[in-house]
Amino acid sequence: MPRGGYRRPGNPAPVSGPGKLSRRTDGGAMQGPKVASGGKYGERKAMQEMQSAAPMAATQREPNKVPLPAITPLTAPTSRPDEPVTAGVPMGPGPGPEALGPIQTAKLSDVLSKIIDYDPSGEVADLYDYLLTRGL
């Protein structure tokens, strides 16, 4: 029975989510220690022991629970036969942009205030303070 080396996962995940949602995408296969050749006497063995002390464990994969929306074919008949193609634009027949509702505008400082807590560098807080002094 062969030992060591790369083991191809049986069922790899296609993509991993960001941050807390991240999951392994290699199917949870255990990786053996990867040690470069060369180095001073005893370094290779020490590196192997360090990597073997904390092997990468296999994880439980959750099935995809998000249902995919139905795809409407390009050649499907329209679901709004009485609405002109130009509805929502400021030209041609049909309602103009006012039909889309009021346009919401926000100051840049309002937007930055929502992301200050997620910036560990503090640069967003500095920019926020600067914009407040300018009234932006």
Secondary structure, DSSP 8 states (H G I E B T S, - for coil): ---SS----SS--S---SGGG---SSTT--------S--STTHHHHHHHHHHHS-------------------TTS--S-TTS-TTTTSSSSSS--GGGG-------HHHHHHHHGGG-TTSHHHHHHHHHHHHT-
